[in-house]
């Protein structure tokens, strides 16, 4: 027991010595309060990258399902343009409504960073030029008096696409393309 007590006493003495030493160092630092260099606000540097407050990239995607939707008539390939009745409840199996509900939980940065494909990865959702869509869709675009030069499309499944335009952080649904015919590949 004597060895044990001696060992504990040595340990306590070392701890006390260390505490006293750190207290002396703190006193020395506290006494010397002169800064090494003076701060000059005019010389302050700015951050290399500041988020653009006007950017939509960090905003959640908003969605307008029916306000701008073209739901009259049929496409020449037989697909009905009235893809989802506005009277239908959100619990119905409307692919467009379900997909837009899922996307509205994401920021535009998260949406645009999604990719698809095997070895040759490519953007899953992206901007599409108006003049690259099929002639029938171009004619319909003019007929419904849309003036935007760029459309945005969401890839929902293998062939399924949702077409529309972005206004700020809000996506305005215009067309549902179940067969990938608006922009054929």
N, C-alpha and C positions, 0 to 999 in steps of 0.2 A: 504494500500500500504506500510505502514511503516513496518509491519510484514514481508511482502514479501521481501523487501529490506534487512532487518536484516538477514533473513534466507539465502539469496543469499550471503551476506557478510560473514556469518559464514561458509558457504560451501566453498567459495573462500579461506578463511583463513585456513581451514583444508587442502584443496588441496595444498596450498602454503607450509604449514608446512610439509606435507608429501613429497613434492618434495625436500624441503631443507634437510629433513632427509635422503632420498634416495641418494641425491648428496653427503652428508657427508659419507655415507656408501660406496659409490663407490670410493670416495677419499681414504678411509682407505684401501679398498681392493687393489686399484691400487698402493698404496704406499708399500704394503706388497707383493712383487712379488716372494718371496722365495717358491719354490715348497715343498710340504710336504714330498715327496719321490722322489729320483732321479731315472730317467729311465735308466735301464741297458739293452741294446739290447740283451745281452747274456741270460738274464732271461726272455725274452719275450716268451709268450705262443703262441702256434699255435692253429688254429681253430680245433674244434673237428671233423668236417666233411668238407672236401674240395672236390669239384666235380672233378672226374677223367677226365683229359683233353682228354684221349683216349676213353672215353665212348661215345657210340652213343646215349645214352638215351636222351640227350638234342638236338640232331640233328633232322632236318626234314627228313622224310623218302624219299629216292629217289626210283625210280622205273625204271626197264628195262623190257618193255613189250614183245619184240620180239627177243631180242638177244639170250636168252637161252631157249626160249619157245619150247616145244615139240608139234608141230602142224601137224605131219604127221600121217595118219592112223586113226583108230577108236579103242575104247576100246571094250572089249568083250561084254559089256552090251549095245553096240550100240551108244554110244556117240562119236561124231566126235571130234578129238583132235584139229582141226583148229577152235578154238573158236571165233576168231576175226581177220578178214583179215587185214594185215598191210596197205593195200591200203585204208581201210575204214577211213573216216574222224572222228575226235574226237567227232563230233556232232551226230554220229550214236548211236544207242542204244546198244552198246557193254557193257555188265555188267562188264567185267573185266577191261576195260579201264576206265569206270566211277568210279568204286570202287577204283581203284588205284589212280585216280586223286583226289578223296576225301581224301584218306589216306595220300597222299603226302603233305597235308596241316598240318599234325600232326607230333609231335615229336614221337620218339620211346617210350618214357615214357608214353605219352598219349595213344598210340596204345596199349601198353601192360597192361595199367591199365583198359581198357574197359572190362566189364563183361557182361554175358548174363545168362538167366535162371530166374526162378521164385524164389522160396524159397532157392533153392540150387544154389547159384551164382557160376559161374566158368569163367575162362578166355575166352574171345571171340576169341582172336588171340593168337597163341602160337607155340612154337617149338614142333616138332613131330619127334620121332626117326624113322630112315629109316626102321628098321626091324619091325616096328609096322604097316606099310601100307600093303595093300593087295599084295599077291604074284605076280599078274600081273603087278602092279605098280613097285614092286621091280625089276622084270625082265626088265621092260622098262627102269628103272633108270640105270641099268647096260648097257643095249643096247645103250642108248644115251650117254654113257660114262661119267656119272656124278659120282663124287667120294665123295661127302659130305655124312656124316653119319647122319646129322640132316637136316630136312626140316622145313620150316616155313609155317603155313597155316593161311589164313585169312578167317574168317566166313563172308560171304556176306549176306546170308539169312538163311531161315530155314534149307535147305539141301545144299545150294550152298557154295563151298569152292574154294579158289584160293591157289594153292600150288606152292612153290618155295623155294629159299634159300636166305639167307642174306649174303651179302659181305659188311662188314662195315655198313654204314647207307642205303645201296642200296638193295632193294628187287628185285630179279631176278625171274620173273614169269616163271614157267615151265608148270604147268597144270591148267586147269579149270575143276572142278568137280561139275557138276550141280546136281548130284543125291547122293552125299555123299557116293560114292562107293570106292574111293581110300582108305579111312579109314572107313570101315563099323562099325557101332555100333549095 
